[in-house]
Amino acid sequence: MNFQLIRCDMDHPGDVSALKELLEKEEVKAESIKAIIAQTEGDGYARGYSTLAFQVLLSEYLDMNHQEVFDTIPMMMIGKTGGLMTPHYTLFIKEESSEGMPFNEKRFAFGVSSTPVLEKEQIGTLAQVDLVADAVAKAMEEAGIESLDDVKCVEVKCPWGEGGALAKASSALGVAVALKEVNREEVHEGSINNDHSLYSTKASVSAGQEQVAARVIVMGNSNKSSSNLYIGAGVMEDALDLQGLKSAFLDAGIEAEAFLTEDQQQQIVNVFVNAGADAIGKVRGRRHTMHTDALSMHSGILAKAVANAVVGSYVGETRILCSAGSEHQGPQGSNLVAPVVRIAQR
């Protein structure tokens, strides 16, 4: 199978013109689009508008109604941009490969899955943990990823519950259980969004009122993929940890003495970041005011803006997928980084 990512700009929350052009020119087939993640501006209403724009366009090409498109293709709209963040979306493309397996090595792959519709009483509970864990396992199987070590990033969009915190926490713990980063026996109802010694270094979770189930995208590397892409992963211990950032790119096969060269920057297809600077009140012993200053209600946006600036300065790009969530998504205060790169010609 050939797995690809295509990144497109957005001029406004409902702008799907780049995708429309790709479809009209037959550079992308609608049936090959298996998921969409967007970094959108605005609140939940804007996210819903973005989702609807994709539904309307794709329904024309897939002979489906709007709801069928939504149910078939996970659409994760990550709302609210700050700082230099550029609104954009990423298409997850999966096609049969006509070239067979030209490389005797693992390449980028992804799989998608969804939990059943979550009942209100299940959201933010152990039931959600178990359902998300099952969905992650199914997505791994679909991707052809056989080793847990080959999983590099798991994006989850789940229903909103208890302000989103418990819902996100349960989803992240589900990822941790599926990837055996946490033993299921260690997780109790009281652990959810409370015991932060339990976490996944691969989970990035957001919540939205538009979701009724947890939608899952597992990204990693597989020897069943003929893609020319590869994905790595790493942990920045805090928002300023450039060594941790470099380790993520090294895991993706890009080594730099100090900064990426222009040619190396051109290899970057996208970077998926989970920003955690707002999880604690200090960075390297110095306090910050994300939770106490006038913009404290937007601490998550500030954390994303910081991560976007730091990572963006390294890759020379403002179109980075940044989500903010401290609920069992890495050690408190850390950034989880997963770069997808185009393998250099050999």
Secondary structure by P-SEA (a helix, b strand, c coil): cccbbbbbbbcccccaaaaaaaaaaccccccccccccccccccaaaaaaaaaaaaaaaaacccccaaaaaacbbbbbbcccccccccccccbbbbbbccccccccccccbbbbbcccccccccccaaaaaaaaaaaaaaaaaacccccccccbbbbbbcccccaaaaaaaaaaaaaaaacccccccccccccccccccccccbbbbbcccccbbbbbbbbbbccccccbbbbbbbccccccaaaaaaaaaaacccccccccaaaaaaccbbbbbbccccccccccccccccccccccaaaaaaaaaaaaaaaaaacccccbbbbbccccccccbbbbbbbbccccc
